[in-house]
Amino acid sequence: MKNIRFYFLLAAAVVLAVQCTPDEKPGPGPEPAPETTIVLQETEINAPAEGGTFSVAYSVENLSDSLLIETVSGGDWLDADPSGIGEIVLNVIENAGTSARTDTVFVFCNSALSGNIVVNQEGKTEDTPVEYGFSISVGNVDQTSLTYEITPDNPDMYYLSKVALKSVVDAFASDDELIQADFDELQMYAGMTGTPVWTLMTSQGFTKTGDYSGFQDNLAPGTDYYIYAYGVEPEDGGIDVNAVTKVYKESFTTVPVPQEEAEFTITYRVESNVADATVEPKDQNQRYYFAYEHNDSWTTDDEMLAKYQQNLSSMYDMYLMFGMSLEDFFEQMTNIGTKTIEIVGLLPENTYVGFAVAINDEAIFCSEMTKAEFTTLPVGDSDNRISISITDVGEDWADFEITTTNDDPYVFFIEPSSTFEGLDDDEIIQFALDNISYTTTIYNGDYSDTASPLTPGTEYTALAFGYITGTATTGLVKTGFHTLAAE
């Protein structure tokens, strides 16, 4: 089908009326005017598969009283608009096919052919995917929550979206790094649940399709955030995931709360992996919140306040959800007056940051934080003497007894002997310290139980050693046994 476009210009003319007498004879007529033409500045355009808009400039020679520019092209995928002054605008639509294509735009000036423009367009390949985008709009924003809308260009595309601290997102060097951090987190959850990451994402609501109306609460007041979204698809049969668009972001800032003047003094009494924090507010009637964080995890004061505000607001919502009173919430989660707070389960010889901040009746932080560091001490060796006895064995079970000489903490586990084949005692302890599953349960004092289910006809080893938060405090104690063969 031909596409024909034209542009008509009537040049300004000055007409002079000359009075002649009857005796005067007309002179010779004017010489014919030169033919009006246009000169194209380009005669070939190369367009990518996704199409686009291109401009070809032209100049006019020997302009007469009128100028009529026409363009004729043969393909539906190409439109040539001559209405712009001094230019012809070419609109090339996306080439959804894999083959390249070519069309010619014929340019006429006052009905005479003046030139042509050849337009070449590449075919679509896997390396030139169609880029879909998102429209993200912020709705109502208050101190701790907002509503928002996400509209994808492609309603069938899966996508991830998040509300995140602006400072956290901006800390990534590129969108690719942000996407990879999201994927790493999802892979971690998938590993914990034993499901492929794509199954986890689609079954647990991490992915969305179509328009989405969102609500996010438990935000920090007076804080900058992003809502962001990007398209995703499964890879390697759902074992992995791939981003199919760039990251689209929309920023917003929560409403700040009125701030109070609050001052605190924080002091510590530290042992190996335990510390007592004493918090003394200047105003003994001041309600406040106290928490601590490992120094390596501390980013900025604002980010830490936002993180703990979200945690506290979530707890606040849970209390309301389960019908508990606000008095119970404030009694359990906050303090008034000078308090000494025991902190346990710390890593020896590590630095932590404790902080206190005022909190209002809506469980929202309402002052600047006061913070103070402390460092735990080395863990000394335990003189606890641990013994393991296997008292009875069946096909898939074994009874055991553990006796100790004091209540110092220790870990205990039973594994097939082949798990530690070729390792000495120190290497076994290090293996256990590097695998959190072995140190999750801590025992104190004598203990007896039945280990089940075990594999029939298998050699097992029962092991134990003194343990305090990432550190072994005794040597390894172990004993072997063999389950009965299945009948």
C-alpha positions in Angstrom: 0.0 0.0 0.0 1.4 3.4 -0.9 1.7 6.1 1.7 1.4 9.6 0.1 2.0 12.7 2.2 2.3 16.3 0.9 3.1 19.8 2.2 2.0 23.0 0.3 3.6 26.4 0.8 2.4 29.6 -0.8 5.2 32.0 -1.1 4.6 35.7 -0.4 4.3 37.7 -3.5 4.2 41.5 -4.2 2.0 42.4 -7.1 2.5 45.8 -8.6 -0.3 47.4 -10.7 1.1 49.6 -13.4 -1.1 52.2 -15.2 -0.6 52.2 -19.0 -1.8 54.8 -21.5 -3.5 53.7 -24.7 -0.5 54.8 -26.8 2.0 52.7 -24.9 2.9 49.3 -26.2 3.8 46.4 -23.9 7.4 45.5 -23.7 8.9 42.0 -24.0 7.6 39.4 -21.5 9.8 38.2 -18.5 12.1 35.3 -18.8 10.9 31.9 -17.5 11.7 31.4 -13.8 14.1 28.5 -13.0 12.5 25.3 -11.8 12.1 25.0 -8.0 13.9 21.9 -6.6 15.0 20.5 -3.2 18.3 19.0 -2.2 18.3 16.2 0.3 21.1 16.2 2.8 20.9 12.4 3.2 19.7 9.7 0.9 20.0 6.6 3.1 18.8 5.8 6.6 19.8 2.6 8.6 17.3 1.8 11.3 17.5 -0.8 14.1 15.0 -3.5 14.6 13.1 -1.6 17.3 12.5 1.2 14.9 12.5 4.9 15.7 12.2 8.4 14.3 14.7 9.9 11.9 15.0 13.3 10.3 16.4 14.1 6.8 17.1 17.8 6.2 16.7 19.5 2.9 17.4 22.8 1.2 15.2 24.6 -1.4 16.7 26.0 -4.6 15.0 28.6 -6.8 11.9 29.0 -4.6 8.9 30.1 -6.6 5.5 31.5 -5.6 4.5 28.0 -4.2 6.2 24.9 -2.9 4.5 21.5 -2.9 6.5 18.7 -1.4 5.2 15.1 -1.6 6.5 11.8 -0.3 5.6 8.4 -1.5 6.6 5.1 0.3 5.4 1.6 -0.4 5.6 -0.2 3.0 3.1 0.0 6.0 6.1 0.0 8.3 7.4 3.4 7.1 5.8 6.8 7.2 7.5 9.9 5.7 6.1 13.2 6.9 7.2 16.3 4.8 5.3 18.9 6.9 8.3 20.0 8.9 10.0 23.1 7.7 13.3 22.1 6.1 13.1 18.5 7.1 11.3 15.2 6.3 10.6 13.1 9.3 10.7 9.3 8.9 8.8 7.2 11.4 9.9 3.5 11.3 7.9 1.0 13.4 9.4 -2.1 15.1 10.5 -5.0 12.9 9.0 -8.0 14.7 10.5 -10.4 12.1 14.0 -11.7 11.9 14.6 -10.6 8.3 15.9 -7.2 7.3 13.8 -5.0 5.1 14.2 -2.0 2.8 11.9 0.6 1.4 12.3 3.8 -0.7 10.7 7.1 0.0 10.3 9.1 -3.3 10.4 12.9 -2.7 8.5 15.2 -5.2 8.8 19.0 -5.4 5.9 20.7 -7.2 5.0 17.3 -8.7 8.5 16.7 -10.1 10.7 13.9 -8.7 13.6 15.6 -6.7 15.2 12.6 -5.1 14.7 9.5 -2.9 15.6 8.2 0.5 16.5 4.5 0.9 15.5 3.2 4.4 17.1 -0.1 5.6 15.9 -1.8 8.8 17.5 -4.7 10.7 15.6 -7.8 11.6 14.9 -8.8 15.2 17.4 -11.2 16.8 17.8 -12.6 20.3 20.3 -9.9 20.9 17.8 -7.1 20.3 14.8 -7.9 22.5 11.9 -5.6 22.8 12.4 -3.4 25.9 9.2 -3.1 28.0 8.9 -0.5 30.7 6.8 0.4 33.7 4.8 3.3 34.9 5.1 3.7 38.7 2.9 6.3 40.5 3.0 7.2 44.2 -0.4 7.6 45.9 -0.9 8.5 49.6 2.2 8.9 51.7 2.1 9.4 55.5 4.7 8.9 58.3 5.1 5.2 58.0 3.2 4.0 54.9 2.2 4.6 51.3 0.0 3.4 48.4 1.3 3.1 44.9 0.5 1.8 41.4 2.6 -0.2 39.0 1.6 -0.5 35.3 3.8 -2.7 33.1 3.9 -2.1 29.3 3.5 -5.8 28.8 0.7 -7.1 31.0 1.8 -10.7 30.5 5.4 -10.1 31.7 6.5 -11.4 35.1 8.2 -8.7 37.2 9.7 -8.1 40.7 8.9 -4.9 42.6 10.2 -3.6 45.9 10.0 -0.6 48.3 13.6 0.0 49.5 15.6 2.7 51.2 16.9 5.2 48.6 20.3 5.2 50.2 20.6 1.4 50.0 19.6 1.3 46.3 21.9 4.2 45.4 24.8 2.5 47.1 24.9 -0.1 44.2 27.3 0.8 41.5 24.8 -0.2 38.8 21.3 -1.6 38.3 22.9 -5.0 37.4 24.4 -5.1 40.9 21.0 -4.3 42.5 19.4 -7.0 40.5 22.1 -9.5 41.4 21.6 -8.7 45.1 17.9 -9.4 44.8 18.6 -12.7 43.0 21.1 -13.7 45.6 18.6 -13.2 48.4 15.9 -15.2 46.5 18.4 -18.0 45.9 19.1 -18.1 49.6 15.4 -18.4 50.4 15.1 -21.1 47.7 18.0 -23.0 49.2 16.4 -22.9 52.7 13.1 -24.2 51.4 14.6 -26.7 49.0 12.6 -25.4 46.0 13.7 -24.0 42.6 14.0 -20.3 42.8 11.4 -19.7 40.1 8.9 -21.9 41.9 9.5 -20.0 45.1 9.1 -16.6 43.4 5.8 -17.5 41.7 4.2 -19.5 44.5 5.1 -17.1 47.3 4.0 -13.9 45.6 7.5 -12.4 44.8 6.5 -12.0 41.1 3.6 -10.1 39.7 1.9 -9.7 36.3 -0.4 -7.0 35.1 -1.3 -3.8 36.9 -0.6 -3.8 40.7 -1.9 -1.7 43.5 0.5 -1.8 46.4 0.5 -0.8 50.0 3.7 -0.6 52.1 3.7 0.1 55.8 6.3 0.0 58.6 8.4 2.6 56.9 10.6 5.2 58.8 9.3 8.7 59.0 11.0 11.5 57.1 13.0 9.0 55.0 13.7 8.8 51.3 12.7 5.5 49.5 12.3 4.1 46.0 9.6 1.9 44.6 11.3 -0.1 41.8 10.4 -2.8 39.3 12.0 -4.8 36.6 10.9 -7.8 34.3 12.1 -11.3 35.0 11.9 -14.7 33.4 13.0 -18.3 34.5 16.3 -19.7 33.3 17.6 -23.2 33.2 14.2 -24.7 33.9 13.5 -22.4 36.9 16.8 -23.2 38.7 17.8 -19.6 38.0 16.2 -16.3 37.0 17.1 -13.6 34.5 16.2 -9.9 34.3 14.6 -8.9 31.0 14.3 -5.2 31.5 16.2 -2.4 33.2 15.2 -1.2 36.6 12.5 1.4 36.7 12.4 3.6 39.9 10.1 6.2 41.5 11.2 8.0 44.6 9.2 9.3 47.5 9.8 10.6 51.1 7.7 9.7 54.1 6.2 12.5 56.3 8.5 13.3 59.2 7.3 13.2 62.8 7.8 16.0 65.4 11.1 15.5 67.1 11.7 15.4 70.8 14.8 16.5 72.7 16.2 13.3 74.2 19.6 12.5 75.6 21.0 9.1 76.9 24.1 7.8 78.5 25.0 4.2 77.6 27.6 2.2 79.5 28.7 -1.4 79.3 30.0 -4.2 81.5 31.5 -6.7 79.1 32.6 -10.4 79.5 33.6 -12.8 76.7 30.4 -13.1 74.8 28.0 -11.3 77.2 27.5 -7.6 77.9 25.3 -5.7 80.3 24.2 -2.4 78.7 23.0 0.3 81.2 20.9 3.1 79.5 20.3 6.3 81.5 18.0 8.9 79.9 18.4 12.5 81.0 14.6 12.6 81.5 13.8 9.6 83.7 10.2 9.7 82.4 11.4 9.3 78.8 10.2 6.2 77.0 12.9 4.8 74.6 14.0 1.9 72.5 17.4 0.2 72.8 19.0 -2.2 70.3 22.5 -3.3 69.2 24.1 -4.2 65.9 27.4 -5.8 64.9 29.8 -3.1 63.9 30.4 -4.7 60.5 26.6 -4.5 59.8 26.3 -0.9 60.8 25.8 1.3 57.7 24.5 4.8 58.5 22.6 6.1 61.5 19.6 6.9 59.2 19.6 3.4 57.7 19.8 1.7 61.1 16.9 3.8 62.4 14.9 2.9 59.3 15.7 -0.8 59.7 14.8 -1.0 63.4 11.7 1.2 62.9 10.4 -1.4 60.4 11.1 -4.2 62.8 9.4 -2.4 65.7 6.4 -1.4 63.6 6.0 -5.0 62.5 6.0 -6.1 66.1 3.5 -3.4 66.9 1.2 -4.7 64.1 1.5 -8.3 65.4 0.5 -7.3 68.9 -2.6 -5.6 67.5 -3.3 -8.6 65.2 -3.3 -11.1 68.0 -5.4 -9.0 70.3 -2.7 -8.1 72.8 -2.7 -4.7 74.5 -0.5 -1.8 73.6 0.5 -1.7 77.3 2.0 -5.2 76.8 3.8 -4.1 73.7 5.4 -1.0 75.3 6.3 -3.0 78.4 8.0 -5.7 76.4 9.7 -3.7 73.7 10.6 -0.3 75.3 12.0 1.1 78.5 11.4 4.1 80.8 14.0 5.4 83.2 17.5 3.8 83.8 17.6 0.2 82.8 20.3 -2.5 82.6 19.8 -4.8 79.6 21.6 -8.2 79.3 23.0 -8.9 75.8 23.9 -12.6 75.2 25.1 -14.7 72.3 27.7 -12.3 71.1 30.9 -13.2 69.2 34.0 -13.0 71.3 36.5 -10.3 70.4 34.0 -8.5 68.2 32.8 -4.9 68.2 29.1 -3.9 68.5 27.1 -0.7 68.4 24.3 -0.1 70.9 21.8 2.8 70.5 18.9 4.4 72.3 16.2 6.5 70.7 13.0 8.1 72.0 9.7 6.6 70.9 6.2 8.1 70.9 2.8 6.6 71.7 2.4 5.3 68.1 5.7 3.3 68.4 7.5 5.7 66.1 11.1 7.0 66.8 11.0 10.7 67.6 14.5 11.8 68.4 18.1 11.5 67.3 19.8 8.3 68.4 22.5 8.1 71.0 25.0 5.3 70.2 28.0 3.8 71.9 30.3 0.9 71.0 31.6 -2.0 73.0 34.0 -4.9 72.3 33.6 -8.4 73.7 36.5 -10.2 75.3 38.3 -13.4 74.3 36.7 -16.7 75.3 38.7 -18.8 77.8 38.9 -22.6 77.6 36.2 -24.5 79.5 37.2 -27.1 82.1 33.9 -29.0 81.3 34.6 -32.7 80.8 32.1 -34.2 78.4 31.4 -37.9 78.0 29.2 -39.7 75.5 27.7 -43.2 76.0 25.6 -45.1 73.5 23.3 -47.2 75.7 21.2 -49.1 73.1 21.1 -49.4 69.3 18.4 -50.6 66.9 18.0 -50.6 63.1 17.1 -47.0 62.8 17.7 -45.5 66.3 20.2 -45.2 69.1 19.9 -44.3 72.7 22.6 -42.0 74.1 23.6 -40.3 77.4 25.8 -37.3 77.8 27.4 -36.5 81.1 29.3 -33.3 82.0 31.2 -31.9 85.0 29.6 -28.4 84.8 26.9 -26.4 83.0 29.2 -24.8 80.4 27.6 -24.8 77.0 28.4 -27.4 74.4 27.2 -28.8 71.0 26.3 -32.4 70.2 25.5 -34.1 66.9 25.4 -37.6 65.3 26.5 -38.1 61.7 27.5 -41.1 59.5 31.2 -41.7 60.2 31.9 -41.2 56.4 31.0 -37.5 56.8 34.3 -36.9 58.6 36.5 -39.5 57.0 40.1 -38.2 56.7 39.6 -35.3 59.1 41.4 -35.0 62.4 39.7 -33.6 65.6 40.6 -30.0 64.9 39.4 -30.2 61.3 36.1 -31.8 62.5 35.6 -28.9 65.0 36.3 -26.4 62.2 34.0 -28.2 59.9 31.2 -27.9 62.5 31.9 -24.3 63.2 31.6 -23.5 59.5 28.2 -25.2 59.2 25.6 -23.5 61.3 23.4 -26.6 61.4 25.8 -28.2 63.8 25.8 -25.3 66.3 22.2 -24.2 66.2 21.2 -26.2 69.3 23.2 -25.6 72.5 23.2 -28.0 75.4 24.0 -27.4 79.1 24.6 -30.2 81.7 23.7 -33.9 81.4 21.4 -34.9 78.6 19.9 -38.2 77.2 17.7 -39.0 74.3 17.1 -41.2 71.3 18.5 -40.4 67.9 16.1 -41.3 65.1 15.6 -42.0 62.3 19.0 -43.5 61.4 20.0 -45.7 58.4 20.1 -49.4 59.2 23.5 -51.1 59.0 25.5 -47.9 59.0 28.5 -46.7 61.0 27.8 -43.5 62.9 29.8 -41.2 65.2 28.4 -39.1 68.1 30.4 -36.0 68.7 30.5 -33.1 71.2 32.7 -30.1 72.1 32.4 -27.0 74.3 31.0 -24.0 72.4 30.4 -20.3 72.9 29.1 -18.3 70.0 31.4 -19.3 67.2 34.3 -20.6 69.4 35.2 -24.0 70.6 36.0 -24.1 74.3 37.1 -27.7 74.7 38.5 -30.4 72.5 36.4 -32.9 70.6 34.8 -35.9 72.3 33.5 -38.7 70.0 32.3 -42.3 70.1 31.3 -44.6 67.3 28.5 -47.1 66.9 26.8 -49.3 64.2 23.1 -49.5 63.7 21.6 -53.0 63.2 21.1 -54.4 59.7 17.5 -54.4 58.5 15.8 -57.8 58.9 
